[in-house]
Amino acid sequence: MDVLGNYKSVIAARSTDKDILKKAQDGGIITTLFAYALEEGIIDGAIVAGPGNEPWKPEPMVVSTKAELLAAAGTRYTISPNMSLIKEATRSYGLDRVGIVGTPCQIQATRKAQLYPIGMRDVDDKIALALGIFCMENLSYQALEAIVEDHCNQKMESVRKMDIGKGKFTVYTERGAVSQMPLKLIHKYVQPGCNVCLDYVANLADISSGSVGSPDGWSTVFVRSTKGNAVWDGAMKAGYFETKPMDQVKPGLDIVKKLATEKITKNQKNVDARKTAGLKADGTPKGLRNPYVSP
Amino acid sequence: MKPAVRPEVKPESKPEASRPQAKPAVKPSDVIEREKVEVVQKEEKPVAEKITIGELHLSGCTGCLVTLADNYEGLFKLLDNYADLVYALTLVDVRHVPEMDVCLVEGSCCLNDKISVEELKQARAKSKVLVAYGGCAAYGNITRFCRGGQWNQPGQEAFVPISEVVDVDLYLPSCPPCPQAVRNVAVMAYLLLKGNDEQKKLATAYLTPLMQLAQRGNEACGCDLMYDVINQGLCMGCGTCAGTCPVRAITMEYGRPNVNRDLCIKCGACYAQCPRSWFNFDVMNNYEGIMDAIKGAMQ
């Protein structure tokens, strides 16, 4: 499979909803798609990264209204274990059609839960829309705190927006201050599990989206599955998005492909290095566990 | 319910003369004879290409067996098109373990019960594929906590996962297992045994990790998430383990699972469901096609 996965179309897009754009990280794609899917009854509810009990700490949440969606809009650069609610959404919440948004690894987990539903009773056919977000790597909450408070010298609760782009991690505060640090310095804080990840643009999602490749305020959108295609077509017809062809925007698809190749090449090396990480008594290498080979 | 034993002579091949003639019944046996033949004729054709599946019930709670039935109309579809259920507690009127393609074993094996051990060995000898069906058969599950002294068999205290007694081909953990998981495995087993080359390849790729799981060992616990995922530097905090745990023993704390080990029943669901226990791209990348195929097979 190509580093960008299978997709039916790729476009630059932006929500037409002003309320969503105000709260959105970039083009408001995920929030708008869920708003459309809720409106049309394609989903009964969605599992999203809602507000948590500490500043900038997301909490997985099942939402079913646009107001709740808006409260969850925007990127939090830390872990929101959205898969923890996947069975709960179909049981305690009684949803027949569930939407879920996740990082590439979470979408992988979603597909594994559908193909190998070991402990996921009655979940497989209830996942109506799986939206993926581009992801280079993720940080624990404590790592994010270290970056914002130690490196950028801002209080977590005073931050209005965090953003990654152009090689920098940027923090915008409520009072207008802007603090930046080079992305390079962040790598030591990245959670180890991300170093073996072989997916950048959520290859297994119905639709995946992220800022890379499109101009500020816009997002790059990959429409992948049959299901995703139907939802995207519907949303377009209903006027939820304005779009531009990918070959007419800067910096364009090449940068997405470049970053995807970089991530996958680097991490494939990490996966391979695990094979020879140790040493056996007979002098041959001893390997660590490889999830892509066997449990 | 299907008859467990197929008739040796196909009714179609019977000479015309030996068939019951359509004439007014003069005695009760005329009527009975004709009805019998009609029933057999109806059953004969779809049986031909099916695989045979049985369920051996050892020390389990019958939840696994109920799970099979929890496929509802899907179970009928499975039994109509793909598999004959040739052995199962209450569902099939067969007393002794028969020959079968796939044997699902529910429950752990009580070493103090000679019949359990004997039947398990028979199941191994008489089946092509032996599946540890559910947490007890695979890992012991709650029977791992058994210390004997319970009414009405106080002498029974030694319960082991079935792989302590026989070789096991495939694991299907969790407590109870998921109806859709056993459905998928049944369809894949059918493709493996009866399909064309391409279908065999797909079924092999699909079943491989579940076979590897059987080779991995018979001890499971929420601790596996620590030992084999977090300690190995592989956890990325997706929350699947917390979502799958049947007893809600796992919560996510700051992006990592926290297992309440007093609640954990050792069913093996969390580790098997974790995308970092195994993730086979050859199967997963084709998720849409496989899910459509299974859906199509069940319609």
Chai-1 contact restraints between the chains, C-beta under 6 A:
chainA,res_idxA,chainB,res_idxB,connection_type,confidence,min_distance_angstrom,max_distance_angstrom,comment,restraint_id
A,M1,B,N285,contact,1.0,0.0,6.0,A-B,restraint_1
A,I79,B,G237,contact,1.0,0.0,6.0,A-B,restraint_2
A,I79,B,G255,contact,1.0,0.0,6.0,A-B,restraint_3
A,P81,B,G237,contact,1.0,0.0,6.0,A-B,restraint_4
A,P81,B,C238,contact,1.0,0.0,6.0,A-B,restraint_5
A,P81,B,G239,contact,1.0,0.0,6.0,A-B,restraint_6
A,P81,B,M252,contact,1.0,0.0,6.0,A-B,restraint_7
A,M83,B,C238,contact,1.0,0.0,6.0,A-B,restraint_8
A,M83,B,G239,contact,1.0,0.0,6.0,A-B,restraint_9
A,M83,B,T240,contact,1.0,0.0,6.0,A-B,restraint_10
A,M83,B,G243,contact,1.0,0.0,6.0,A-B,restraint_11
A,S84,B,G239,contact,1.0,0.0,6.0,A-B,restraint_12
A,S84,B,A242,contact,1.0,0.0,6.0,A-B,restraint_13
A,S84,B,G243,contact,1.0,0.0,6.0,A-B,restraint_14
A,S84,B,M252,contact,1.0,0.0,6.0,A-B,restraint_15
A,I86,B,G243,contact,1.0,0.0,6.0,A-B,restraint_16
A,K87,B,G243,contact,1.0,0.0,6.0,A-B,restraint_17
A,C105,B,M236,contact,1.0,0.0,6.0,A-B,restraint_18
A,C105,B,C238,contact,1.0,0.0,6.0,A-B,restraint_19
A,Q106,B,C238,contact,1.0,0.0,6.0,A-B,restraint_20
A,Q108,B,P275,contact,1.0,0.0,6.0,A-B,restraint_21
A,A109,B,C238,contact,1.0,0.0,6.0,A-B,restraint_22
A,A109,B,T240,contact,1.0,0.0,6.0,A-B,restraint_23
A,A109,B,P275,contact,1.0,0.0,6.0,A-B,restraint_24
A,R111,B,M284,contact,1.0,0.0,6.0,A-B,restraint_25
A,R111,B,Y287,contact,1.0,0.0,6.0,A-B,restraint_26
A,K112,B,P275,contact,1.0,0.0,6.0,A-B,restraint_27
A,L115,B,Y287,contact,1.0,0.0,6.0,A-B,restraint_28
A,P117,B,C178,contact,1.0,0.0,6.0,A-B,restraint_29
A,P117,B,Q180,contact,1.0,0.0,6.0,A-B,restraint_30
A,P117,B,A181,contact,1.0,0.0,6.0,A-B,restraint_31
A,I118,B,P173,contact,1.0,0.0,6.0,A-B,restraint_32
A,I118,B,S174,contact,1.0,0.0,6.0,A-B,restraint_33
A,I118,B,A181,contact,1.0,0.0,6.0,A-B,restraint_34
A,I118,B,A269,contact,1.0,0.0,6.0,A-B,restraint_35
A,I118,B,A272,contact,1.0,0.0,6.0,A-B,restraint_36
A,I118,B,Q273,contact,1.0,0.0,6.0,A-B,restraint_37
A,G119,B,S174,contact,1.0,0.0,6.0,A-B,restraint_38
A,G119,B,T244,contact,1.0,0.0,6.0,A-B,restraint_39
A,G119,B,P246,contact,1.0,0.0,6.0,A-B,restraint_40
A,G119,B,A269,contact,1.0,0.0,6.0,A-B,restraint_41
A,G119,B,Q273,contact,1.0,0.0,6.0,A-B,restraint_42
A,M120,B,C178,contact,1.0,0.0,6.0,A-B,restraint_43
A,M120,B,T244,contact,1.0,0.0,6.0,A-B,restraint_44
A,R121,B,C178,contact,1.0,0.0,6.0,A-B,restraint_45
A,D124,B,Q180,contact,1.0,0.0,6.0,A-B,restraint_46
A,S140,B,G255,contact,1.0,0.0,6.0,A-B,restraint_47
A,Y141,B,Y254,contact,1.0,0.0,6.0,A-B,restraint_48
A,P192,B,G233,contact,1.0,0.0,6.0,A-B,restraint_49
A,G193,B,L234,contact,1.0,0.0,6.0,A-B,restraint_50
A,G193,B,C235,contact,1.0,0.0,6.0,A-B,restraint_51
A,G193,B,M236,contact,1.0,0.0,6.0,A-B,restraint_52
A,C194,B,M236,contact,1.0,0.0,6.0,A-B,restraint_53
A,S225,B,E288,contact,1.0,0.0,6.0,A-B,restraint_54
A,R289,B,Q232,contact,1.0,0.0,6.0,A-B,restraint_55
A,P291,B,L234,contact,1.0,0.0,6.0,A-B,restraint_56
A,P291,B,R276,contact,1.0,0.0,6.0,A-B,restraint_57
A,P291,B,W278,contact,1.0,0.0,6.0,A-B,restraint_58
A,P291,B,F279,contact,1.0,0.0,6.0,A-B,restraint_59
A,Y292,B,F279,contact,1.0,0.0,6.0,A-B,restraint_60
A,S294,B,Q212,contact,1.0,0.0,6.0,A-B,restraint_61
A,P295,B,Q212,contact,1.0,0.0,6.0,A-B,restraint_62
A,P295,B,L213,contact,1.0,0.0,6.0,A-B,restraint_63
A,P295,B,R216,contact,1.0,0.0,6.0,A-B,restraint_64
A,P295,B,S277,contact,1.0,0.0,6.0,A-B,restraint_65
A,P295,B,W278,contact,1.0,0.0,6.0,A-B,restraint_66
